[in-house]
Amino acid sequence: MYEKTTLSNGLRVITHAMPASFSVSAVILVGAGSRYESAEQAGISHFLEHMLFKGTRQRPTPKAIAETIEGVGGVLNAGTEKELTSYYVKVAHQHGSLALELLTDMLRHSRFLSAEVEKERHVITEEIHMTEDMPQELVNSLIDELIWPDHPLGREIAGTEASIKGMRRPALLAYVHERYVPNNMVVSVAGNVRHEQVVEEAQRLLGSLRPGPVRPYLAAPGAPGQVRQAVRVKDIEQAHLCVSAGGLPRQHPDRRALDIQNLILGGGMSSRLFLEIRERRALAYDVQAYLDYFEDTGASVIYAGTDPEQLPACLDAILEEMRRLRCQPTPADELKRAKEYLKGRMLLGLEDNSGLAHWLGSQELLTNRIQTVEEIIARVDAVTADDVQRVSQSVFDPTLIRMAVVGPATDGKALEDLLEGAA
């Protein structure tokens, strides 16, 4: 499915050839994200990602960078997560060599002009303000703080106003030298390409980078904090609710069982939460469940937006569905549907070469190995109803359940009583 070459400096190059494709997607992934930051550095990974679009020696302005790709009809973007940062380009296949050349120029030759640092400081501050005005984003931040208190995983990726205000050019450059080393990076390319050609270009563009020591992350706490709920009062129409429970590390043997359990609970319009909370009881328009996987920890999270007066009923319904998964085996037909949903969505996501390049590269960077589609499908097919119930009993342990709410003032005691009753 893919080819891999590791250069002498530790840079890993992954390709997937799609000769019939009209395009090429190139991604450079770096082991830099918010969980590697100290409190003083909070937001530096994200700040740095922004700065790489501000100009290089060859392309001295943001406009020059954008025009390089938009001038050939391509797409350029980046994203910062908690354990990685990615930079990607998608272009028509005849411009494939331009993709990696531009990304390398940005990573190696960005100027970090002090004036641009100051301008971007204001932009990121406004981004933080925007999150405050988006209750669905804010409640997810609050639940992370409850799951991982006083830990980088519990902090917002963009940092805080205070940390961004204190960010200076020397700190950004030091962070580049610390984490943007070839042995902490992966180049992943998918589309109408040849592996040998990509390796040759990577060697020419990035082969002279020197490897270096990479500081490890701070280990995650063994259990969530003692505080069980967080409430942010806002004068808005809806109450936004997040309920979290335990989770699993990224490479845990029960990961696929948890994936399936999460889909049964809150994945799509046929899930239990959607049918119970939206269709049967009309308590919410948007209700869903998602999973966070990290190297040494994880979390299960359920989100719902509801009328403030219906908040206790919505929470009670969520806790009941969690209890059902703990106490009752999943029927065979429901288990089969969840498996087919999981496999189908994975395969659909890999139809696009951009998704495929990210999928291959992130696996290599985060786990040092790539599972093939066939391996994952085999693991999914092997999951039993007993596996789903067993993993539910573990992650839905009532002592691990936490809750965050953003919305009008509510009866916190009533919600706390419901959490206590879940035990």
C-alpha positions, 0 to 999 in steps of 0.5 A: 500500500505504501513505500517508506525510506528513512534518510541518514538524518532520520527523516522518514519519507512515505509515499503511496502511488496513485497513477490514475490520480490528477493530483498530488498531496504532500504533508510534512508532519512534525512531533510538535504540539501543545502537550510538549509545551511548558506553561510559559510556552503555552500556544507556541506550537500553534504560534509557530505554525502561523509564522511559517506562512509569513514569509521566507527569504525566497518568498518574502511576504504571505502573499508571495507564499499564497500565490505560489500555490494558488497560482497553480490552483492548489491548496495550502494549509496547516494545523496544530494538534496536541501531539503533532503539527502538519503542513500540507499542499495539494496540487495538480500532479504536473506541479507535484515537485512544487508542493514539497519545495514550498513546504521545505522553504517555509520550514527551513527559511521562514524569516520570523520578522519581529514586526510579523510576530507582533501582528500575529500575536494580535491575530492569535489573541483574537482567535482565543477571543473567538473561542470564548464566543463559541460555546461548543468550542469552550465546553470542550476546552472545559472538559479537557481541563477536568480530565487533565488538570494542570497538564498540557493536555488540559490546556487550549492548543492556542494558549492563553492571552498571557502566554501569547502576550509573552511570546517573543521571536527568540523563543519561537526560533529556539522551539524550531531548533528543538522540535523541527529536527528530521528525526522528529518529522515525516514527509508523506506524499500520495497521488500521481508520484514515484517513490524514488523521485520523492525520496530524491527531492526530500534528500535534496531539500531536507537531507542536510538538516541535522538530527537532534535530541527530542525532549519527551512529553510530560506523562499524563496523570493516572486519573482525572482531577477530583473536581467533577464538574465545571460550569461557565455561565453565559447569557445564551439560548442553549446549554452546551454539555460535555460528559467525559469518561475514561479512555485508552492510549492510541495503541491499546489492544482494545482500541477497535472495541472502543471505536465500535462502542463509541459509534454505537453510543453516538456515531451518526443518526442511527446511534443510541444517543441520537435516537434517544435524545433527539428522535424520541425525546427531542432534547437536543438538535446536536448530540454526538460522541467522540474519542481522544487518543494520545500516546499514554492516555485518552478520553471518551466525550459526549456533547449535546446542546439543549434547552437549559431547562432540559439539561438535567433530563439530557444528562440523565439520558446520557448517563443511562445510555452509558449504563446500558453499555456497561450492563447489557451486551450489544445485540448482534445486528447493532454490533454488525452495523457499527463495524460496517460503519467504521470500515466504510467511513475509513475507506471513504476517507482514504479515497482522497489522496490528501486524507491518505497522505495524512493517515499514513504520515500521522501513523508513522509519526505517532506510532512508528509503524503503519497499520494497513487497511487490511490489518485494521479491518481484521481487528475491527471484524474480530471485536465481539459483543463481550469486548464492547461490554468489557471496554464499556465497563472500564472506560464508563467507570462512574468514578471517572465521569466528569461534566462541563456546561456552558450556558445560562445559570443552572442548578449545579446541585441537581446535576451533581446529584445525577453524577453521583447517582451514576455510581 
